[in-house]
Amino acid sequence: MSEVKALNDRIDALEARAMFQDDTIETLNQSVTAQWQKIDALTRQISALNERLREADVAAPPPANEPPPHY
């Protein structure tokens, strides 16, 4: 009977550990998902800013009174 109780205690401990690990994995998954969404949004924002910078560079008038390149 003592062996059955010992086995039940071990099973209970393993179940508790598995439940804790499942909770930890879910928390980590949520963190990684939130970080990935933020990284994706920032990447899109950088791309949009780069495009606006290219457009502004093309549309900008040439500098006035600039010395010729051979100086």
PyMOL Python script that loads the backbone (N, CA, C, O; Angstrom):
from pymol import cmd

cmd.read_pdbstr("""\
ATOM      1  N   MET A   1       0.820  -1.187   0.000  1.00  0.00           N
ATOM      2  CA  MET A   1       0.000   0.000   0.000  1.00  0.00           C
ATOM      3  C   MET A   1       0.863   1.250   0.000  1.00  0.00           C
ATOM      4  O   MET A   1       0.480   2.266  -0.579  1.00  0.00           O
ATOM      5  N   SER A   2       2.014   1.189   0.637  1.00  0.00           N
ATOM      6  CA  SER A   2       2.934   2.315   0.717  1.00  0.00           C
ATOM      7  C   SER A   2       3.470   2.678  -0.667  1.00  0.00           C
ATOM      8  O   SER A   2       3.676   3.850  -0.985  1.00  0.00           O
ATOM      9  N   GLU A   3       3.692   1.641  -1.485  1.00  0.00           N
ATOM     10  CA  GLU A   3       4.196   1.883  -2.837  1.00  0.00           C
ATOM     11  C   GLU A   3       3.149   2.605  -3.679  1.00  0.00           C
ATOM     12  O   GLU A   3       3.490   3.465  -4.490  1.00  0.00           O
ATOM     13  N   VAL A   4       1.890   2.262  -3.493  1.00  0.00           N
ATOM     14  CA  VAL A   4       0.811   2.912  -4.242  1.00  0.00           C
ATOM     15  C   VAL A   4       0.747   4.390  -3.862  1.00  0.00           C
ATOM     16  O   VAL A   4       0.584   5.249  -4.729  1.00  0.00           O
ATOM     17  N   LYS A   5       0.873   4.683  -2.582  1.00  0.00           N
ATOM     18  CA  LYS A   5       0.849   6.078  -2.138  1.00  0.00           C
ATOM     19  C   LYS A   5       2.048   6.830  -2.687  1.00  0.00           C
ATOM     20  O   LYS A   5       1.919   7.980  -3.106  1.00  0.00           O
ATOM     21  N   ALA A   6       3.201   6.201  -2.690  1.00  0.00           N
ATOM     22  CA  ALA A   6       4.403   6.846  -3.222  1.00  0.00           C
ATOM     23  C   ALA A   6       4.234   7.128  -4.710  1.00  0.00           C
ATOM     24  O   ALA A   6       4.606   8.199  -5.189  1.00  0.00           O
ATOM     25  N   LEU A   7       3.672   6.165  -5.442  1.00  0.00           N
ATOM     26  CA  LEU A   7       3.436   6.372  -6.874  1.00  0.00           C
ATOM     27  C   LEU A   7       2.409   7.482  -7.106  1.00  0.00           C
ATOM     28  O   LEU A   7       2.580   8.294  -8.015  1.00  0.00           O
ATOM     29  N   ASN A   8       1.360   7.530  -6.310  1.00  0.00           N
ATOM     30  CA  ASN A   8       0.354   8.589  -6.425  1.00  0.00           C
ATOM     31  C   ASN A   8       0.965   9.958  -6.146  1.00  0.00           C
ATOM     32  O   ASN A   8       0.659  10.940  -6.822  1.00  0.00           O
ATOM     33  N   ASP A   9       1.835  10.006  -5.137  1.00  0.00           N
ATOM     34  CA  ASP A   9       2.505  11.272  -4.823  1.00  0.00           C
ATOM     35  C   ASP A   9       3.400  11.721  -5.986  1.00  0.00           C
ATOM     36  O   ASP A   9       3.434  12.903  -6.330  1.00  0.00           O
ATOM     37  N   ARG A  10       4.112  10.779  -6.578  1.00  0.00           N
ATOM     38  CA  ARG A  10       4.974  11.106  -7.725  1.00  0.00           C
ATOM     39  C   ARG A  10       4.146  11.572  -8.906  1.00  0.00           C
ATOM     40  O   ARG A  10       4.515  12.529  -9.587  1.00  0.00           O
ATOM     41  N   ILE A  11       3.032  10.904  -9.154  1.00  0.00           N
ATOM     42  CA  ILE A  11       2.151  11.293 -10.261  1.00  0.00           C
ATOM     43  C   ILE A  11       1.581  12.688 -10.008  1.00  0.00           C
ATOM     44  O   ILE A  11       1.528  13.510 -10.922  1.00  0.00           O
ATOM     45  N   ASP A  12       1.161  12.953  -8.794  1.00  0.00           N
ATOM     46  CA  ASP A  12       0.644  14.276  -8.448  1.00  0.00           C
ATOM     47  C   ASP A  12       1.704  15.355  -8.672  1.00  0.00           C
ATOM     48  O   ASP A  12       1.413  16.423  -9.211  1.00  0.00           O
ATOM     49  N   ALA A  13       2.927  15.063  -8.256  1.00  0.00           N
ATOM     50  CA  ALA A  13       4.020  16.027  -8.436  1.00  0.00           C
ATOM     51  C   ALA A  13       4.288  16.270  -9.917  1.00  0.00           C
ATOM     52  O   ALA A  13       4.503  17.407 -10.337  1.00  0.00           O
ATOM     53  N   LEU A  14       4.273  15.192 -10.709  1.00  0.00           N
ATOM     54  CA  LEU A  14       4.494  15.334 -12.153  1.00  0.00           C
ATOM     55  C   LEU A  14       3.364  16.126 -12.816  1.00  0.00           C
ATOM     56  O   LEU A  14       3.613  16.949 -13.697  1.00  0.00           O
ATOM     57  N   GLU A  15       2.130  15.878 -12.394  1.00  0.00           N
ATOM     58  CA  GLU A  15       0.999  16.621 -12.951  1.00  0.00           C
ATOM     59  C   GLU A  15       1.089  18.106 -12.599  1.00  0.00           C
ATOM     60  O   GLU A  15       0.805  18.966 -13.432  1.00  0.00           O
ATOM     61  N   ALA A  16       1.482  18.397 -11.372  1.00  0.00           N
ATOM     62  CA  ALA A  16       1.635  19.795 -10.961  1.00  0.00           C
ATOM     63  C   ALA A  16       2.746  20.467 -11.770  1.00  0.00           C
ATOM     64  O   ALA A  16       2.603  21.608 -12.210  1.00  0.00           O
ATOM     65  N   ARG A  17       3.842  19.752 -11.957  1.00  0.00           N
ATOM     66  CA  ARG A  17       4.952  20.291 -12.740  1.00  0.00           C
ATOM     67  C   ARG A  17       4.524  20.528 -14.190  1.00  0.00           C
ATOM     68  O   ARG A  17       4.848  21.567 -14.765  1.00  0.00           O
ATOM     69  N   ALA A  18       3.808  19.590 -14.780  1.00  0.00           N
ATOM     70  CA  ALA A  18       3.339  19.736 -16.164  1.00  0.00           C
ATOM     71  C   ALA A  18       2.383  20.924 -16.284  1.00  0.00           C
ATOM     72  O   ALA A  18       2.448  21.665 -17.265  1.00  0.00           O
ATOM     73  N   MET A  19       1.513  21.111 -15.319  1.00  0.00           N
ATOM     74  CA  MET A  19       0.576  22.235 -15.338  1.00  0.00           C
ATOM     75  C   MET A  19       1.340  23.563 -15.254  1.00  0.00           C
ATOM     76  O   MET A  19       1.017  24.515 -15.965  1.00  0.00           O
ATOM     77  N   PHE A  20       2.344  23.621 -14.391  1.00  0.00           N
ATOM     78  CA  PHE A  20       3.152  24.832 -14.262  1.00  0.00           C
ATOM     79  C   PHE A  20       3.901  25.111 -15.563  1.00  0.00           C
ATOM     80  O   PHE A  20       3.976  26.257 -16.005  1.00  0.00           O
ATOM     81  N   GLN A  21       4.453  24.066 -16.174  1.00  0.00           N
ATOM     82  CA  GLN A  21       5.185  24.235 -17.431  1.00  0.00           C
ATOM     83  C   GLN A  21       4.253  24.696 -18.549  1.00  0.00           C
ATOM     84  O   GLN A  21       4.631  25.551 -19.349  1.00  0.00           O
ATOM     85  N   ASP A  22       3.054  24.150 -18.615  1.00  0.00           N
ATOM     86  CA  ASP A  22       2.085  24.583 -19.622  1.00  0.00           C
ATOM     87  C   ASP A  22       1.762  26.065 -19.461  1.00  0.00           C
ATOM     88  O   ASP A  22       1.691  26.798 -20.448  1.00  0.00           O
ATOM     89  N   ASP A  23       1.567  26.503 -18.233  1.00  0.00           N
ATOM     90  CA  ASP A  23       1.272  27.914 -17.965  1.00  0.00           C
ATOM     91  C   ASP A  23       2.455  28.792 -18.371  1.00  0.00           C
ATOM     92  O   ASP A  23       2.272  29.846 -18.979  1.00  0.00           O
ATOM     93  N   THR A  24       3.659  28.358 -18.035  1.00  0.00           N
ATOM     94  CA  THR A  24       4.858  29.118 -18.391  1.00  0.00           C
ATOM     95  C   THR A  24       5.023  29.202 -19.899  1.00  0.00           C
ATOM     96  O   THR A  24       5.336  30.268 -20.430  1.00  0.00           O
ATOM     97  N   ILE A  25       4.816  28.096 -20.591  1.00  0.00           N
ATOM     98  CA  ILE A  25       4.932  28.083 -22.049  1.00  0.00           C
ATOM     99  C   ILE A  25       3.907  29.018 -22.680  1.00  0.00           C
ATOM    100  O   ILE A  25       4.232  29.737 -23.624  1.00  0.00           O
ATOM    101  N   GLU A  26       2.695  29.023 -22.183  1.00  0.00           N
ATOM    102  CA  GLU A  26       1.657  29.902 -22.723  1.00  0.00           C
ATOM    103  C   GLU A  26       2.017  31.370 -22.494  1.00  0.00           C
ATOM    104  O   GLU A  26       1.822  32.202 -23.380  1.00  0.00           O
ATOM    105  N   THR A  27       2.535  31.683 -21.324  1.00  0.00           N
ATOM    106  CA  THR A  27       2.956  33.062 -21.029  1.00  0.00           C
ATOM    107  C   THR A  27       4.088  33.492 -21.956  1.00  0.00           C
ATOM    108  O   THR A  27       4.070  34.598 -22.495  1.00  0.00           O
ATOM    109  N   LEU A  28       5.063  32.623 -22.138  1.00  0.00           N
ATOM    110  CA  LEU A  28       6.172  32.931 -23.043  1.00  0.00           C
ATOM    111  C   LEU A  28       5.684  33.083 -24.478  1.00  0.00           C
ATOM    112  O   LEU A  28       6.153  33.964 -25.199  1.00  0.00           O
ATOM    113  N   ASN A  29       4.757  32.244 -24.898  1.00  0.00           N
ATOM    114  CA  ASN A  29       4.206  32.329 -26.244  1.00  0.00           C
ATOM    115  C   ASN A  29       3.512  33.679 -26.463  1.00  0.00           C
ATOM    116  O   ASN A  29       3.666  34.294 -27.518  1.00  0.00           O
ATOM    117  N   GLN A  30       2.762  34.128 -25.479  1.00  0.00           N
ATOM    118  CA  GLN A  30       2.088  35.424 -25.585  1.00  0.00           C
ATOM    119  C   GLN A  30       3.102  36.560 -25.674  1.00  0.00           C
ATOM    120  O   GLN A  30       2.912  37.512 -26.430  1.00  0.00           O
ATOM    121  N   SER A  31       4.178  36.454 -24.898  1.00  0.00           N
ATOM    122  CA  SER A  31       5.219  37.484 -24.937  1.00  0.00           C
ATOM    123  C   SER A  31       5.903  37.532 -26.298  1.00  0.00           C
ATOM    124  O   SER A  31       6.110  38.608 -26.859  1.00  0.00           O
ATOM    125  N   VAL A  32       6.250  36.367 -26.821  1.00  0.00           N
ATOM    126  CA  VAL A  32       6.916  36.305 -28.115  1.00  0.00           C
ATOM    127  C   VAL A  32       5.992  36.821 -29.218  1.00  0.00           C
ATOM    128  O   VAL A  32       6.440  37.535 -30.117  1.00  0.00           O
ATOM    129  N   THR A  33       4.716  36.468 -29.156  1.00  0.00           N
ATOM    130  CA  THR A  33       3.752  36.939 -30.155  1.00  0.00           C
ATOM    131  C   THR A  33       3.626  38.457 -30.103  1.00  0.00           C
ATOM    132  O   THR A  33       3.607  39.106 -31.149  1.00  0.00           O
ATOM    133  N   ALA A  34       3.541  39.028 -28.921  1.00  0.00           N
ATOM    134  CA  ALA A  34       3.436  40.484 -28.784  1.00  0.00           C
ATOM    135  C   ALA A  34       4.702  41.168 -29.298  1.00  0.00           C
ATOM    136  O   ALA A  34       4.621  42.202 -29.961  1.00  0.00           O
ATOM    137  N   GLN A  35       5.854  40.606 -29.000  1.00  0.00           N
ATOM    138  CA  GLN A  35       7.107  41.183 -29.481  1.00  0.00           C
ATOM    139  C   GLN A  35       7.191  41.103 -30.997  1.00  0.00           C
ATOM    140  O   GLN A  35       7.625  42.060 -31.638  1.00  0.00           O
ATOM    141  N   TRP A  36       6.788  39.994 -31.577  1.00  0.00           N
ATOM    142  CA  TRP A  36       6.826  39.849 -33.024  1.00  0.00           C
ATOM    143  C   TRP A  36       5.900  40.857 -33.696  1.00  0.00           C
ATOM    144  O   TRP A  36       6.256  41.428 -34.727  1.00  0.00           O
ATOM    145  N   GLN A  37       4.726  41.082 -33.132  1.00  0.00           N
ATOM    146  CA  GLN A  37       3.803  42.068 -33.697  1.00  0.00           C
ATOM    147  C   GLN A  37       4.416  43.463 -33.638  1.00  0.00           C
ATOM    148  O   GLN A  37       4.282  44.238 -34.585  1.00  0.00           O
ATOM    149  N   LYS A  38       5.084  43.789 -32.539  1.00  0.00           N
ATOM    150  CA  LYS A  38       5.731  45.093 -32.408  1.00  0.00           C
ATOM    151  C   LYS A  38       6.868  45.229 -33.410  1.00  0.00           C
ATOM    152  O   LYS A  38       7.008  46.274 -34.045  1.00  0.00           O
ATOM    153  N   ILE A  39       7.682  44.188 -33.560  1.00  0.00           N
ATOM    154  CA  ILE A  39       8.780  44.206 -34.521  1.00  0.00           C
ATOM    155  C   ILE A  39       8.232  44.385 -35.933  1.00  0.00           C
ATOM    156  O   ILE A  39       8.786  45.154 -36.719  1.00  0.00           O
ATOM    157  N   ASP A  40       7.163  43.690 -36.255  1.00  0.00           N
ATOM    158  CA  ASP A  40       6.553  43.801 -37.575  1.00  0.00           C
ATOM    159  C   ASP A  40       6.051  45.223 -37.822  1.00  0.00           C
ATOM    160  O   ASP A  40       6.263  45.773 -38.903  1.00  0.00           O
ATOM    161  N   ALA A  41       5.389  45.821 -36.832  1.00  0.00           N
ATOM    162  CA  ALA A  41       4.887  47.196 -36.975  1.00  0.00           C
ATOM    163  C   ALA A  41       6.045  48.177 -37.147  1.00  0.00           C
ATOM    164  O   ALA A  41       5.968  49.087 -37.972  1.00  0.00           O
ATOM    165  N   LEU A  42       7.106  47.998 -36.381  1.00  0.00           N
ATOM    166  CA  LEU A  42       8.260  48.885 -36.498  1.00  0.00           C
ATOM    167  C   LEU A  42       8.962  48.727 -37.845  1.00  0.00           C
ATOM    168  O   LEU A  42       9.430  49.709 -38.420  1.00  0.00           O
ATOM    169  N   THR A  43       9.035  47.510 -38.342  1.00  0.00           N
ATOM    170  CA  THR A  43       9.641  47.264 -39.652  1.00  0.00           C
ATOM    171  C   THR A  43       8.845  47.958 -40.747  1.00  0.00           C
ATOM    172  O   THR A  43       9.419  48.578 -41.642  1.00  0.00           O
ATOM    173  N   ARG A  44       7.511  47.852 -40.674  1.00  0.00           N
ATOM    174  CA  ARG A  44       6.675  48.540 -41.664  1.00  0.00           C
ATOM    175  C   ARG A  44       6.832  50.051 -41.558  1.00  0.00           C
ATOM    176  O   ARG A  44       6.853  50.745 -42.574  1.00  0.00           O
ATOM    177  N   GLN A  45       6.943  50.564 -40.336  1.00  0.00           N
ATOM    178  CA  GLN A  45       7.105  52.005 -40.144  1.00  0.00           C
ATOM    179  C   GLN A  45       8.441  52.480 -40.720  1.00  0.00           C
ATOM    180  O   GLN A  45       8.498  53.534 -41.355  1.00  0.00           O
ATOM    181  N   ILE A  46       9.496  51.730 -40.509  1.00  0.00           N
ATOM    182  CA  ILE A  46      10.806  52.093 -41.056  1.00  0.00           C
ATOM    183  C   ILE A  46      10.758  52.083 -42.574  1.00  0.00           C
ATOM    184  O   ILE A  46      11.318  52.972 -43.215  1.00  0.00           O
ATOM    185  N   SER A  47      10.104  51.101 -43.154  1.00  0.00           N
ATOM    186  CA  SER A  47       9.983  51.039 -44.615  1.00  0.00           C
ATOM    187  C   SER A  47       9.235  52.259 -45.146  1.00  0.00           C
ATOM    188  O   SER A  47       9.638  52.854 -46.146  1.00  0.00           O
ATOM    189  N   ALA A  48       8.156  52.626 -44.482  1.00  0.00           N
ATOM    190  CA  ALA A  48       7.387  53.790 -44.911  1.00  0.00           C
ATOM    191  C   ALA A  48       8.219  55.069 -44.784  1.00  0.00           C
ATOM    192  O   ALA A  48       8.171  55.927 -45.664  1.00  0.00           O
ATOM    193  N   LEU A  49       8.971  55.198 -43.706  1.00  0.00           N
ATOM    194  CA  LEU A  49       9.817  56.377 -43.532  1.00  0.00           C
ATOM    195  C   LEU A  49      10.929  56.423 -44.573  1.00  0.00           C
ATOM    196  O   LEU A  49      11.263  57.499 -45.070  1.00  0.00           O
ATOM    197  N   ASN A  50      11.505  55.279 -44.906  1.00  0.00           N
ATOM    198  CA  ASN A  50      12.532  55.231 -45.953  1.00  0.00           C
ATOM    199  C   ASN A  50      11.949  55.662 -47.296  1.00  0.00           C
ATOM    200  O   ASN A  50      12.591  56.393 -48.050  1.00  0.00           O
ATOM    201  N   GLU A  51      10.746  55.214 -47.590  1.00  0.00           N
ATOM    202  CA  GLU A  51      10.095  55.594 -48.843  1.00  0.00           C
ATOM    203  C   GLU A  51       9.829  57.096 -48.873  1.00  0.00           C
ATOM    204  O   GLU A  51      10.066  57.744 -49.893  1.00  0.00           O
ATOM    205  N   ARG A  52       9.342  57.653 -47.771  1.00  0.00           N
ATOM    206  CA  ARG A  52       9.100  59.101 -47.708  1.00  0.00           C
ATOM    207  C   ARG A  52      10.404  59.876 -47.864  1.00  0.00           C
ATOM    208  O   ARG A  52      10.428  60.926 -48.506  1.00  0.00           O
ATOM    209  N   LEU A  53      11.484  59.370 -47.284  1.00  0.00           N
ATOM    210  CA  LEU A  53      12.781  60.030 -47.406  1.00  0.00           C
ATOM    211  C   LEU A  53      13.259  60.012 -48.856  1.00  0.00           C
ATOM    212  O   LEU A  53      13.772  61.016 -49.352  1.00  0.00           O
ATOM    213  N   ARG A  54      13.094  58.878 -49.538  1.00  0.00           N
ATOM    214  CA  ARG A  54      13.465  58.804 -50.955  1.00  0.00           C
ATOM    215  C   ARG A  54      12.652  59.788 -51.784  1.00  0.00           C
ATOM    216  O   ARG A  54      13.197  60.479 -52.646  1.00  0.00           O
ATOM    217  N   GLU A  55      11.354  59.852 -51.526  1.00  0.00           N
ATOM    218  CA  GLU A  55      10.493  60.772 -52.265  1.00  0.00           C
ATOM    219  C   GLU A  55      10.888  62.218 -52.000  1.00  0.00           C
ATOM    220  O   GLU A  55      10.909  63.033 -52.923  1.00  0.00           O
ATOM    221  N   ALA A  56      11.201  62.544 -50.756  1.00  0.00           N
ATOM    222  CA  ALA A  56      11.607  63.912 -50.422  1.00  0.00           C
ATOM    223  C   ALA A  56      12.942  64.254 -51.065  1.00  0.00           C
ATOM    224  O   ALA A  56      13.155  65.390 -51.488  1.00  0.00           O
ATOM    225  N   ASP A  57      13.833  63.290 -51.142  1.00  0.00           N
ATOM    226  CA  ASP A  57      15.144  63.515 -51.748  1.00  0.00           C
ATOM    227  C   ASP A  57      14.999  63.765 -53.247  1.00  0.00           C
ATOM    228  O   ASP A  57      15.688  64.622 -53.800  1.00  0.00           O
ATOM    229  N   VAL A  58      14.118  63.031 -53.901  1.00  0.00           N
ATOM    230  CA  VAL A  58      13.909  63.206 -55.337  1.00  0.00           C
ATOM    231  C   VAL A  58      13.214  64.533 -55.616  1.00  0.00           C
ATOM    232  O   VAL A  58      13.553  65.211 -56.585  1.00  0.00           O
ATOM    233  N   ALA A  59      12.257  64.912 -54.790  1.00  0.00           N
ATOM    234  CA  ALA A  59      11.467  66.121 -55.017  1.00  0.00           C
ATOM    235  C   ALA A  59      12.183  67.388 -54.570  1.00  0.00           C
ATOM    236  O   ALA A  59      11.755  68.484 -54.934  1.00  0.00           O
ATOM    237  N   ALA A  60      13.243  67.280 -53.804  1.00  0.00           N
ATOM    238  CA  ALA A  60      13.930  68.456 -53.279  1.00  0.00           C
ATOM    239  C   ALA A  60      14.658  69.178 -54.410  1.00  0.00           C
ATOM    240  O   ALA A  60      15.267  68.542 -55.270  1.00  0.00           O
ATOM    241  N   PRO A  61      14.592  70.510 -54.404  1.00  0.00           N
ATOM    242  CA  PRO A  61      15.334  71.258 -55.423  1.00  0.00           C
ATOM    243  C   PRO A  61      16.832  71.171 -55.145  1.00  0.00           C
ATOM    244  O   PRO A  61      17.248  70.988 -54.001  1.00  0.00           O
ATOM    245  N   PRO A  62      17.634  71.304 -56.190  1.00  0.00           N
ATOM    246  CA  PRO A  62      19.078  71.243 -55.961  1.00  0.00           C
ATOM    247  C   PRO A  62      19.525  72.424 -55.108  1.00  0.00           C
ATOM    248  O   PRO A  62      18.904  73.486 -55.152  1.00  0.00           O
ATOM    249  N   PRO A  63      20.574  72.257 -54.346  1.00  0.00           N
ATOM    250  CA  PRO A  63      21.057  73.347 -53.490  1.00  0.00           C
ATOM    251  C   PRO A  63      21.500  74.533 -54.323  1.00  0.00           C
ATOM    252  O   PRO A  63      22.097  74.360 -55.386  1.00  0.00           O
ATOM    253  N   ALA A  64      21.216  75.722 -53.855  1.00  0.00           N
ATOM    254  CA  ALA A  64      21.617  76.942 -54.552  1.00  0.00           C
ATOM    255  C   ALA A  64      23.026  77.335 -54.153  1.00  0.00           C
ATOM    256  O   ALA A  64      23.466  77.066 -53.035  1.00  0.00           O
ATOM    257  N   ASN A  65      23.728  77.974 -55.074  1.00  0.00           N
ATOM    258  CA  ASN A  65      25.085  78.482 -54.828  1.00  0.00           C
ATOM    259  C   ASN A  65      26.046  77.388 -54.383  1.00  0.00           C
ATOM    260  O   ASN A  65      26.910  77.618 -53.537  1.00  0.00           O
ATOM    261  N   GLU A  66      25.897  76.236 -54.939  1.00  0.00           N
ATOM    262  CA  GLU A  66      26.804  75.148 -54.591  1.00  0.00           C
ATOM    263  C   GLU A  66      28.031  75.250 -55.502  1.00  0.00           C
ATOM    264  O   GLU A  66      27.887  75.446 -56.709  1.00  0.00           O
ATOM    265  N   PRO A  67      29.220  75.121 -54.941  1.00  0.00           N
ATOM    266  CA  PRO A  67      30.400  75.193 -55.813  1.00  0.00           C
ATOM    267  C   PRO A  67      30.445  73.985 -56.742  1.00  0.00           C
ATOM    268  O   PRO A  67      29.955  72.912 -56.389  1.00  0.00           O
ATOM    269  N   PRO A  68      31.013  74.148 -57.892  1.00  0.00           N
ATOM    270  CA  PRO A  68      31.117  73.018 -58.826  1.00  0.00           C
ATOM    271  C   PRO A  68      31.935  71.877 -58.209  1.00  0.00           C
ATOM    272  O   PRO A  68      32.736  72.102 -57.301  1.00  0.00           O
ATOM    273  N   PRO A  69      31.728  70.666 -58.703  1.00  0.00           N
ATOM    274  CA  PRO A  69      32.394  69.501 -58.099  1.00  0.00           C
ATOM    275  C   PRO A  69      33.925  69.536 -58.181  1.00  0.00           C
ATOM    276  O   PRO A  69      34.596  68.880 -57.383  1.00  0.00           O
ATOM    277  N   HIS A  70      34.489  70.296 -59.138  1.00  0.00           N
ATOM    278  CA  HIS A  70      35.932  70.282 -59.291  1.00  0.00           C
ATOM    279  C   HIS A  70      36.657  71.156 -58.262  1.00  0.00           C
ATOM    280  O   HIS A  70      37.888  71.193 -58.262  1.00  0.00           O
ATOM    281  N   TYR A  71      35.932  71.858 -57.388  1.00  0.00           N
ATOM    282  CA  TYR A  71      36.569  72.672 -56.357  1.00  0.00           C
ATOM    283  C   TYR A  71      36.848  71.861 -55.159  1.00  0.00           C
ATOM    284  O   TYR A  71      37.386  72.373 -54.178  1.00  0.00           O
TER     285      TYR A  71
END
""", "prot")
cmd.dss("prot")
cmd.show_as("cartoon", "prot")
cmd.util.cbc("prot")
cmd.orient("prot")
